[in-house]
Amino acid sequence: MEKTVKINHMAIISFVSGLIVIALLDFGMVWQSFPVSLTYTNTIRAIMRLSVSVQYLYGPVALLTGILALKQIQKKDGVEKGKRFAWIGIVLGVDYILFGLLVFIIFSAQLLT
């Protein structure tokens, strides 16, 4: 009888959070490029504001859950898999955090000049 190996749940959360970060980042850029003259219903406007404001949570979530997943996978030697999912989540989370810091530095420098 074959031994079934399951995927670590934290690795899946990390991976999905990383994908959400990228999707919301793209959505935020598209939302910012819409002409101001367009009128939206209150529901659409609320959804757009909520998604753009919540996106700042997903980068750290992807990073932290990815690190926790790697530790759990290492402890359960061979029982769980999902290192690739965890690493992808970590990379996407770190990229998003570094991108946010870069944008913050650029806009701060522009405000000071």
N, C-alpha and C positions, 0 to 999 in steps of 0.2 A: 504494500500500500504506500502510495506516494505521500510525502509530507507537504501540506499546503503552506505556502508562504504568503502572508498577507502584507499589504502596503500600510505603512505607518500613517495614522490619521493626521498627525501634525505635519507630515511631509505634504499631504494632500492640501491641508489648510494653507501651508506656505506657498505652494504652487498656485492655488486658486487666488490667494491674496495678491501674489505677484502679477497674475494676469489681469486682475481687477484694477491694479494700479496703472498698468499700461492702457487699459481700455478707458479708464476715467481720465487719465492724462490726455489722451487723444480727444475724448469728449469735451474736456475743459478747453482745449485749444480751439476746437471747432466752435464751441459755444461762444468763446471770446471773439471769434471772427465774424459772427452774425452781425448784420447791420443793426444799429440801434433803432432804426425806424420800424423794424419788425415788431408787431404786437403779438404777445403771447397770452394764452389764457393763464389764469392764476395757478392752475394745477401744473402746467408745463413749467412755468417760471419757478415754482416751489421745488419741483423735481430736479431741475437744473441746478438750483442753488444748493440743494441738499447733496447731490452727487459730487459737486465740486468741493464742498466743504468737508465731506466725509473722506475724500480721497487721501487726505493727509494721514489718516490712521492706518491705511493698508500697507504702506511701505515698511514702517516699523513692525507691523504684525507679520508680514512676510519674512522679514529678517529674523525676528525672535523665534517664530515657530519653526523656521528652517533650522536654526541652531539647536533648538530643543529636539527636533526630529532626528538630527544627526547623532545627538547624544543618546537618544532612546534606541536608535537602530544599532549603535555601537554596543550598548549594554546587552541587547538581545541578539547576540551574535548568530546570524543566520535565520532567526525566527521571523524577522520583519525585513522588508525591503522598502525602497523609496528614496534612496540617496540622491538619485537624479532629480526627483521632484523637489527634495529639500534644497539641493544646490541651486536649482533654477529659481526657486522662491527667494533664496538668499541673494543671488545675483540681481534679480529684479528689484528687490527691496533696497539693496545698497545703491543700485543705479538711480532709483527714484529719489532716495535721500540725498545723494550727491548732486543730482540735477536740481533739486529744490534749494540746496545750499548755494549752488552756483548762481541760480536765478536771483536768490536773495542778495548775494554779494554784488551782482551786476546792478540790480535796481537800487541798492543802498549806495553804491558808488555814484550812480547817476543823480540821486537825490542830494548828495553832499556837494556835488559840483554845481 
